[in-house]
Amino acid sequence: MIEPRSDLSPRSERPPLDAPFWMHAVVPFASLFAKRLRRQYDVRVERSGLLLQSALECANRQQLEELLGQPRYAMLGDHYGTSDSVDGPISGPDLVEIYERDGCMVEVWFKDGKWMTMNGMAFPTNWEFLSGAMNASEP
């Protein structure tokens, strides 16, 4: 059974996007590479699905941290709503631990000190975010 880490103090909000100011000046040029960046992003989306599937198969924290590493940070659950599952909507968590690996993010939700569910996503790079690559269409 996976329980929340007691040594990880939760934040009230996510850390800010870490993009240097000069990157905003090159946005028009970055959009020229949006399709190439989109392909890289799509690979990470697929990888995040596989990573989440593997994380869901972990039976305890040791296996989870061997797969994902240490949690990057934790957040208070009051910024989260509900999550949909096969059995219907799940009420919001008390605490969420955020793990990052290989450009992917996995959120582990806890309620009353017990594991609830996990969510995963590909984390866009600064260039993908600024260029709009996540919105670029494939030919």
Residue pairs with C-beta under 8 A, 6 or more apart in sequence:
1 59
1 60
1 114
1 115
2 58
2 60
2 61
2 64
2 108
2 115
3 61
3 110
3 113
3 114
3 115
4 74
4 95
4 97
4 110
4 113
5 61
5 71
5 74
5 97
8 71
8 73
8 74
8 97
9 74
10 73
10 74
10 75
10 76
10 95
11 73
11 74
11 75
11 76
12 75
12 76
12 79
13 75
13 79
14 75
15 73
17 126
17 129
18 126
19 126
19 129
19 130
23 30
23 126
23 127
23 130
24 130
26 130
27 130
27 131
30 37
30 127
30 130
30 131
31 131
31 132
33 127
33 131
33 133
34 131
34 132
34 133
34 135
34 136
35 133
35 136
35 138
35 139
37 125
37 127
37 128
37 131
37 133
37 136
38 128
38 133
38 134
38 136
38 138
39 138
40 128
40 133
41 122
41 124
41 128
41 133
41 134
44 102
44 103
44 104
44 122
44 123
45 121
45 122
47 102
47 103
47 104
47 122
48 104
48 105
48 106
48 120
48 121
48 122
49 120
51 67
51 68
51 101
51 102
51 104
51 106
51 120
52 106
52 118
52 119
52 120
54 67
55 64
55 67
55 68
55 99
55 106
55 108
55 118
55 120
56 118
58 64
58 67
64 99
64 108
67 101
68 99
68 101
68 106
69 99
69 101
70 99
71 97
71 98
71 99
71 108
72 98
72 99
72 100
73 97
73 98
74 95
74 96
74 97
74 98
75 95
75 96
75 98
76 94
76 95
76 96
77 92
77 93
77 94
77 95
77 96
77 109
77 110
77 111
78 92
80 92
80 93
80 96
80 109
81 92
82 89
82 90
82 91
82 92
83 89
83 90
83 92
83 109
83 116
83 117
83 119
84 90
85 117
90 109
90 116
90 117
91 111
92 111
93 109
93 110
93 111
93 116
94 110
94 111
94 112
94 113
95 109
95 110
96 107
96 108
96 109
96 110
97 107
97 108
97 110
98 105
98 106
98 107
98 108
99 105
99 106
99 107
99 108
100 106
100 123
103 122
103 123
103 125
104 120
104 121
104 122
104 123
105 120
105 121
105 122
105 123
106 118
106 119
106 120
107 118
107 119
107 120
108 115
108 118
109 115
109 116
109 117
109 118
109 119
110 116
124 133
124 134
127 133
128 134
